[in-house]
Amino acid sequence: MSGVLSRDWLLAEAPSSRRQATWGQRYRLWRDFRRNNLAMAGLVMVAVLVLLAILAPLLAPYDPNVQELGNRLGRPSAAHYLGTD
């Protein structure tokens, strides 16, 4: 098991098993994908959007359906830096 998933094992010209061939093909695809700068930028953007979607309840803790009409035209304060309009 020491040589499993090493670069030599993944890039073998004649794989000894179907598993080795499958992992080798996946590694070659990842290596080619990693060389493309636009593809990597897109992957980073998608990862950031997924992370923001997961953390959305922490980033926006207020319910969008609840309105506070008594303070709808309040001045800027520490709670609302840009006002409440």
Secondary structure by P-SEA (a helix, b strand, c coil): cccccccccccccccccaaaaaaaaaaaaaaaaaacaaaaaaaaaaaaaaaaaaacccccccccccccccccccccccccccccc
